[in-house]
Amino acid sequence: MRNSITIVGGGVAGLTAAIACAERGLAVTLHEAHRRLGGRARSTPGPYVANDGTHVLYSDGEPFRWLAERRLVQPFSRPTPGELARFRFRRDGRIRALPPLALLRMVAHRRLTAPADEPFGEWAGRRFGPEATRAAAGVVGVITYTADPGRLSAAFVWERLLRAAAPGWPAVRYVHGGWSAMVERMAAHARRLGAVIATGERVDALPDGPVIVATGLDSARALLGDESLRWPSGRAALIDLGLRTDRRDPFLVSDLDEGGFVERYSAPDPSLAPPGHALVQLELPARPDEAVPAATARAEALADLALPGWRDRVTWRRDAFANGRTGAVDGPGTTWRDRPAIDRGEGVWLIGDSVAAPGMLAEVALNSARSAARAAAVKLSPSAVRKASTVSD
């Protein structure tokens, strides 16, 4: 069929592409190798509903607006005043109520542009001094899953720092029921638009005809036979904890010493844990060549500081290690435009969180998917292009 397209991969990127293509009148068939959709956006079944990694959405980004217009993220919560009052910082080995003043002065320079061709540590150290630079690296370590953000492009780190430290009410949003609930809504919406979604179907050879590859770069290299599909990513220890509730527990601890964080996800969404219990997720970036047990032990040490008596309150635990699956990080002299291109030629597009699209965290996957859908519509069907003018882009 002239207006048909195949999508390989049923994560957030693939489902976004399926919706965007179907809205443009294309006949969509999506293949997902696993029996469950979602990719890295899956969540555990109850009674503790933990995302496969530490997921949030930022409402100040265009991708959130796109999802919300289609009611794919509703219901969601935002941090309450009470939760924000229990926001803490780890710095100099202690849990404190406030970040260093040097960091606050640094992020006040919101009109300042950082260079892409210089490491953040050198640029920020020269302008703001070592204390602010170390604290900023701690904030961005969480977002990049990187133990040393100072070695990354100054422009890349600065953009993320300003997003995370934007003035006013925090833009973070928590999807009720975990990200699997959002994935289910996305799949249902795509099917209502006519998309065919098949799970448990692994694709080992590139399908004939127009195709959108919505996989990680490792799988894309094999499928497309292109060894150039590589880009740096982060690595981090992840711990999910089900705990008996303690009123002393903070809502969130931002680790300015080592770039990690502790967050009580069940505070904005109590459905993630049984009554009287809390779901807590921890992330700590691993150092270069650091073994998994060592990184996990450092994450536990952060929990020792942040969560009084947590070891005696554990009712459920899951450990994981994210390696090369945490989205792209841009080194000095590179920007998102230098990552693997979305358009691979001959009716093949590549999407995901490590390709040439702007945004932070999952925003890259959504932006690349929508870009590929637009390009596919232009290539496949003039009528699809006309239809695209009637739907939100």
C-alpha positions as CSV (number, residue, x, y, z in Angstrom):
1,M,0.0,0.0,0.0
2,R,1.4,3.3,-1.1
3,N,0.5,5.1,2.2
4,S,1.7,2.4,4.6
5,I,4.6,2.5,6.9
6,T,6.2,0.0,9.3
7,I,7.5,0.9,12.7
8,V,10.0,-1.3,14.5
9,G,9.9,-0.8,18.2
10,G,7.1,-0.1,20.6
11,G,8.6,2.2,23.2
12,V,7.6,5.8,23.7
13,A,9.4,6.8,20.4
14,G,7.7,4.1,18.3
15,L,4.2,4.8,19.8
16,T,4.6,8.5,19.2
17,A,5.6,7.8,15.6
18,A,2.6,5.5,15.2
19,I,0.2,8.2,16.5
20,A,1.8,11.0,14.4
21,C,1.8,8.9,11.2
22,A,-1.8,7.7,11.7
23,E,-2.9,11.3,12.2
24,R,-1.5,12.1,8.8
25,G,-3.5,9.3,7.2
26,L,-0.8,6.7,6.9
27,A,-1.5,3.0,7.4
28,V,0.7,2.0,10.4
29,T,2.0,-1.4,11.4
30,L,4.1,-1.5,14.5
31,H,6.2,-4.5,15.6
32,E,7.5,-4.8,19.2
33,A,9.8,-7.7,20.2
34,H,8.6,-7.9,23.8
35,R,5.2,-9.0,24.9
36,R,4.7,-5.6,26.7
37,L,5.0,-2.3,25.0
38,G,6.9,0.6,26.5
39,G,10.6,-0.2,26.1
40,R,12.4,1.6,28.8
41,A,9.2,3.3,29.8
42,R,7.7,0.1,31.4
43,S,6.7,0.0,35.0
44,T,6.5,-2.9,37.5
45,P,3.1,-4.4,38.4
46,G,1.8,-3.5,41.9
47,P,1.7,-3.3,44.7
48,Y,4.9,-1.1,44.1
49,V,4.7,0.5,40.7
50,A,8.2,1.6,39.8
51,N,9.2,2.9,36.4
52,D,12.1,1.1,34.6
53,G,14.4,4.0,35.5
54,T,13.6,7.4,37.0
55,H,11.1,9.0,34.7
56,V,9.4,12.4,34.8
57,L,8.1,14.8,32.2
58,Y,8.8,18.5,32.1
59,S,5.7,20.6,31.3
60,D,7.7,23.5,29.9
61,G,8.6,21.4,26.9
62,E,6.7,21.1,23.6
63,P,6.6,17.2,23.8
64,F,4.5,17.5,27.1
65,R,2.1,19.8,25.4
66,W,1.7,17.3,22.5
67,L,1.0,14.5,24.9
68,A,-1.4,16.5,27.0
69,E,-3.4,17.7,24.0
70,R,-4.2,14.1,23.3
71,R,-4.8,13.3,27.0
72,L,-2.1,10.8,27.0
73,V,-0.4,11.9,30.3
74,Q,-3.6,12.7,32.3
75,P,-4.0,12.3,35.2
76,F,-0.7,13.6,36.5
77,S,0.5,15.5,39.6
78,R,2.9,18.3,40.2
79,P,4.9,18.9,43.4
80,T,2.8,20.4,46.1
81,P,4.0,23.1,48.5
82,G,4.3,20.4,51.3
83,E,6.5,18.2,49.1
84,L,8.7,21.1,48.1
85,A,9.2,22.0,51.7
86,R,10.8,18.5,52.1
87,F,13.3,19.1,49.2
88,R,16.8,18.6,50.5
89,F,20.4,18.7,49.2
90,R,23.4,16.5,49.9
91,R,26.5,18.6,49.9
92,D,29.8,18.2,51.7
93,G,28.6,14.8,52.9
94,R,25.6,16.2,54.8
95,I,21.8,16.6,54.1
96,R,21.0,20.3,54.0
97,A,17.9,22.4,53.5
98,L,19.5,24.8,51.0
99,P,21.9,24.6,48.0
100,P,25.0,26.7,48.1
101,L,24.5,30.4,47.4
102,A,27.1,30.2,44.6
103,L,24.8,27.8,42.7
104,L,21.8,30.2,43.1
105,R,23.9,33.1,41.8
106,M,25.1,30.9,38.9
107,V,21.6,30.0,37.6
108,A,20.4,33.6,37.9
109,H,22.5,34.3,34.7
110,R,19.7,32.9,32.5
111,R,20.6,35.0,29.4
112,L,24.1,33.8,29.3
113,T,25.0,31.5,26.4
114,A,27.5,28.7,26.9
115,P,29.8,27.5,24.2
116,A,29.4,24.0,22.7
117,D,33.1,23.6,22.0
118,E,34.4,23.9,25.6
119,P,34.0,21.5,28.5
120,F,31.4,22.7,31.1
121,G,33.9,22.4,33.9
122,E,36.4,24.7,32.3
123,W,33.9,27.3,31.1
124,A,31.8,27.3,34.4
125,G,34.9,27.2,36.6
126,R,36.3,30.3,34.9
127,R,33.1,32.2,35.1
128,F,31.5,31.1,38.4
129,G,34.2,29.4,40.5
130,P,34.7,25.8,41.7
131,E,31.9,25.7,44.3
132,A,29.2,26.6,41.9
133,T,30.6,24.4,39.2
134,R,30.7,21.3,41.4
135,A,27.1,21.9,42.6
136,A,25.9,22.4,39.0
137,A,27.6,19.2,38.0
138,G,25.7,17.5,40.8
139,V,22.4,18.8,39.6
140,V,23.0,17.8,36.0
141,G,24.5,14.4,36.9
142,V,21.0,13.2,37.6
143,I,19.7,14.4,34.2
144,T,22.6,13.0,32.2
145,Y,23.4,9.8,34.2
146,T,27.0,11.0,34.1
147,A,29.4,11.1,37.0
148,D,31.4,13.9,35.5
149,P,29.2,16.4,33.6
150,G,32.1,18.8,33.7
151,R,33.7,17.0,30.8
152,L,30.6,17.4,28.6
153,S,29.8,20.3,26.3
154,A,29.2,23.5,28.2
155,A,26.2,24.3,26.1
156,F,24.7,20.9,26.7
157,V,25.1,21.0,30.4
158,W,24.1,24.7,30.7
159,E,20.8,24.1,28.9
160,R,19.9,21.2,31.2
161,L,20.9,23.1,34.3
162,L,18.7,26.1,33.4
163,R,15.7,23.8,32.7
164,A,16.2,22.0,36.1
165,A,16.6,25.2,38.0
166,A,14.0,27.4,36.2
167,P,12.4,30.0,38.4
168,G,8.9,29.7,39.6
169,W,6.9,26.5,40.2
170,P,8.8,23.3,39.2
171,A,7.8,22.0,35.7
172,V,8.2,18.4,36.7
173,R,5.1,16.2,36.2
174,Y,4.4,12.7,37.5
175,V,2.1,10.5,35.4
176,H,-0.3,8.7,37.7
177,G,0.1,4.9,37.7
178,G,3.6,5.0,36.3
179,W,4.8,5.4,32.8
180,S,3.2,2.1,31.8
181,A,-0.2,3.8,32.2
182,M,0.9,6.5,29.7
183,V,2.2,3.7,27.4
184,E,-1.2,2.0,27.5
185,R,-3.0,5.2,26.7
186,M,-0.6,5.8,23.8
187,A,-1.2,2.3,22.4
188,A,-5.0,2.6,22.7
189,H,-5.0,6.0,21.0
190,A,-2.8,4.7,18.1
191,R,-5.2,1.7,17.7
192,R,-8.2,4.1,17.6
193,L,-6.5,5.9,14.8
194,G,-6.2,2.7,12.9
195,A,-2.6,1.6,13.7
196,V,-1.9,-2.2,13.9
197,I,0.3,-3.0,16.9
198,A,1.8,-6.5,17.2
199,T,3.7,-7.5,20.3
200,G,6.0,-10.5,20.7
201,E,7.3,-10.0,17.1
202,R,11.0,-9.6,16.8
203,V,12.2,-8.0,13.5
204,D,15.7,-9.3,12.6
205,A,15.8,-7.9,9.0
206,L,14.9,-4.5,7.8
207,P,11.3,-4.7,6.4
208,D,10.6,-3.8,2.8
209,G,9.1,-0.4,2.1
210,P,9.1,2.8,4.2
211,V,10.1,2.0,7.8
212,I,10.8,3.9,11.0
213,V,13.3,2.2,13.3
214,A,12.5,3.0,16.9
215,T,15.1,1.1,18.8
216,G,18.3,1.8,20.7
217,L,21.4,2.4,18.7
218,D,22.8,-1.1,19.4
219,S,19.7,-2.8,17.8
220,A,19.6,-0.2,15.0
221,R,23.3,-0.9,14.1
222,A,22.4,-4.6,13.6
223,L,19.1,-4.0,11.8
224,L,20.5,-1.3,9.4
225,G,24.0,-2.8,9.1
226,D,25.5,0.6,10.0
227,E,28.4,0.6,12.4
228,S,28.4,4.4,12.5
229,L,25.3,4.4,14.6
230,R,27.0,5.2,17.9
231,W,26.9,8.0,20.4
232,P,28.0,8.4,24.1
233,S,25.5,7.7,26.8
234,G,25.5,7.6,30.6
235,R,25.7,4.7,33.1
236,A,24.2,4.7,36.6
237,A,23.1,2.5,39.5
238,L,19.4,2.4,40.1
239,I,17.6,1.2,43.3
240,D,13.8,1.0,43.8
241,L,12.7,0.6,47.4
242,G,9.3,-0.2,49.0
243,L,9.5,1.2,52.5
244,R,7.2,1.4,55.5
245,T,6.4,5.1,55.8
246,D,8.5,7.3,58.1
247,R,7.4,11.0,58.4
248,R,11.0,12.0,58.5
249,D,11.6,10.9,54.9
250,P,12.3,13.8,52.5
251,F,10.4,14.1,49.3
252,L,13.5,14.5,47.3
253,V,17.3,14.8,47.9
254,S,19.4,16.2,45.2
255,D,23.0,14.9,45.6
256,L,25.2,17.8,44.8
257,D,28.3,15.8,45.9
258,E,28.0,12.9,43.5
259,G,25.2,13.7,41.0
260,G,22.6,11.3,42.4
261,F,19.2,11.7,43.9
262,V,16.6,10.1,46.1
263,E,12.9,10.7,45.4
264,R,9.8,9.5,47.1
265,Y,7.7,8.9,43.9
266,S,4.6,7.8,45.9
267,A,4.3,11.3,47.5
268,P,2.7,12.9,44.4
269,D,1.1,9.6,43.4
270,P,0.1,7.5,46.4
271,S,-1.2,4.8,44.1
272,L,2.4,3.7,43.5
273,A,2.6,2.0,46.9
274,P,0.3,0.3,49.4
275,P,-1.2,2.4,52.2
276,G,1.3,3.1,54.9
277,H,4.2,2.5,52.5
278,A,6.3,4.6,50.2
279,L,8.0,3.9,46.8
280,V,11.4,5.5,46.7
281,Q,13.7,5.5,43.6
282,L,17.4,6.2,43.7
283,E,19.9,7.0,40.9
284,L,23.6,7.5,41.2
285,P,25.9,7.9,38.2
286,A,28.7,5.4,38.0
287,R,32.2,6.5,37.7
288,P,34.2,5.5,34.6
289,D,34.9,1.7,34.7
290,E,33.3,1.5,38.2
291,A,31.9,-2.0,38.9
292,V,28.2,-2.3,39.4
293,P,28.5,-3.5,43.1
294,A,30.6,-0.4,43.9
295,A,28.2,2.0,42.3
296,T,25.3,0.3,44.1
297,A,27.1,0.6,47.4
298,R,27.6,4.3,46.9
299,A,23.9,4.6,46.1
300,E,23.1,2.8,49.4
301,A,25.3,5.2,51.2
302,L,23.3,8.1,49.8
303,A,20.1,6.3,51.1
304,D,21.8,6.0,54.5
305,L,22.0,9.8,54.7
306,A,18.6,10.6,53.2
307,L,16.3,7.9,54.6
308,P,16.5,7.3,58.4
309,G,16.5,3.6,59.2
310,W,15.6,2.6,55.7
311,R,17.3,-0.8,55.9
312,D,14.9,-1.9,58.6
313,R,11.9,-0.6,56.7
314,V,12.4,-2.4,53.4
315,T,9.5,-4.5,52.2
316,W,10.4,-4.6,48.5
317,R,13.6,-3.8,46.5
318,R,14.8,-3.9,42.9
319,D,18.3,-3.1,41.7
320,A,19.2,-2.2,38.2
321,F,22.1,-0.7,36.2
322,A,21.6,1.6,33.3
323,N,24.5,1.3,30.8
324,G,24.4,3.0,27.4
325,R,20.6,3.3,27.6
326,T,20.1,6.7,29.2
327,G,20.0,9.0,26.2
328,A,22.7,10.9,24.4
329,V,25.3,13.1,26.0
330,D,27.1,15.7,23.9
331,G,30.9,16.1,24.4
332,P,32.8,19.4,23.6
333,G,32.6,20.4,20.0
334,T,29.3,18.5,19.4
335,T,25.6,19.3,19.6
336,W,22.4,17.3,19.1
337,R,22.8,18.0,15.3
338,D,25.9,15.8,15.2
339,R,24.2,12.7,16.5
340,P,23.0,9.9,14.2
341,A,20.7,11.5,11.6
342,I,16.9,10.7,11.7
343,D,16.7,10.4,7.9
344,R,18.8,7.4,6.8
345,G,17.8,7.6,3.2
346,E,15.7,5.3,0.9
347,G,12.6,5.6,3.0
348,V,14.2,4.7,6.4
349,W,14.1,6.9,9.5
350,L,15.8,6.3,12.9
351,I,14.2,7.7,16.1
352,G,14.9,7.4,19.8
353,D,16.7,9.3,22.6
354,S,20.1,9.2,21.0
355,V,19.5,10.7,17.6
356,A,19.7,14.2,16.0
357,A,16.7,15.9,17.7
358,P,16.6,18.5,20.4
359,G,15.2,18.2,23.9
360,M,16.0,16.7,27.3
361,L,15.7,13.1,28.3
362,A,12.5,11.5,26.7
363,E,11.8,14.7,24.8
364,V,14.5,13.7,22.3
365,A,12.5,10.5,21.5
366,L,9.2,12.3,21.1
367,N,10.7,15.1,19.0
368,S,12.6,12.6,16.7
369,A,9.4,10.5,16.3
370,R,7.3,13.5,15.3
371,S,10.0,14.7,12.9
372,A,10.2,11.3,11.2
373,A,6.4,11.2,10.9
374,R,6.4,14.5,9.1
375,A,9.1,13.4,6.7
376,A,7.3,10.1,6.0
377,A,4.1,11.9,5.3
378,V,5.8,14.2,2.8
379,K,7.5,11.3,1.1
380,L,4.6,8.9,1.0
381,S,1.4,10.8,0.4
382,P,0.4,14.3,-0.6
383,S,-3.0,13.7,0.9
384,A,-1.3,12.8,4.2
385,V,0.5,16.2,4.0
386,R,-2.8,18.0,3.5
387,K,-4.3,16.1,6.4
388,A,-1.3,17.0,8.6
389,S,-2.3,20.7,8.3
390,T,-5.5,19.9,10.2
391,V,-3.9,18.2,13.2
392,S,-1.6,19.6,15.9
393,D,2.1,19.2,14.9
